[in-house]
C-alpha cells in the first residue's frame, strides 16, 4: 500500500469520512497486480491506487461501493481466465480481493 493511501485514510478518519479499502489478498497465475496491491475508494466513487485496471478492477469497484453503503466486508474473486470479448481479461489468473469499510467507530 502506498504512503498516499495511508495518508488519505488518516486524513479521512480525522474528518469523520468513510473510505473503502480493496486489497489483493491472494493471486494465482498471471495477474496484473500481486498480493498487497490496494485501491482506496471515496464515497463519490473516485479512488486512489489500483489493483490492476480493466474489467476486474471495475468488478471490485462495484462491490466496494456496496461495502460503502452497507458496511459489510466481502471478498471478491476476480477470474481473469475466462475468455471475453475485448482484451481486458488477458492475464489468465485469479485474484481474491478483500474489501472493507474504514470509518470511525462510534
Protein Blocks (a to p, Z undefined) as FASTA:
>chain_A
ZZklmmmmmmmmmnopacdddddfbdehjdfbdehiacdddfkopaedjehgajllmmmm
mmmmmmmmnopacdddddfkbccedjklmnopacddddddddddZZ
